[in-house]
Amino acid sequence: MKQEIIHIALVVRDYDEAIAFYTEKLNFTLIEDTYQPEQDKRWVVVAPPGGSGTALLLARASKPEQEPFIGNQTGGRVFLFLHTDDFWRDYHAMRAKGIQFIREPKEAEYGTVAVFTDLYGNLWDLLQLKEGHPVRQRLGES
């Protein structure tokens, strides 16, 4: 049996501002942007460059009870983990594009990591795992 998590829904305020942030600031690729008239919503999927794993489904808050979760889907914990093959390249590029890091880079036993926020305040780890780390092995890397 083979199963994969292909999308993670991220509650956003506005489709277009979210697309602009993820494609222009984080260099994600816009995979799909399809209007669904029966629900008056869009199916918007973005993914990190060069990746073939999980993608983000940008889901506009469509009810008032969903709005408080914009930027706070995990109660203030780091929500998403963006693995890179070159931490310092991406860290400097992201800073140059105005990405706010709230925890500066550090070397940890598992690799190099820093915490940044997206346009809504969700917390992300930018990390480069050390060679031999189990996740890298799972990804087919050394």
Buried (B, 14 or more C-beta within 10 A) or exposed (E): EEEEEEBEEBBBEEBEEBBEBBBEBBBBBEBEBEEEEEEEBBBBBBBBEEEEEBBBBBBBBEEEEEEEBBBBBEEEEBBBEBBBEEBEEBBEBBEEEEBEBEEEBEEEEBBBBBBBBBBBEBBBBBBBBBEEBEEBEEBEEE
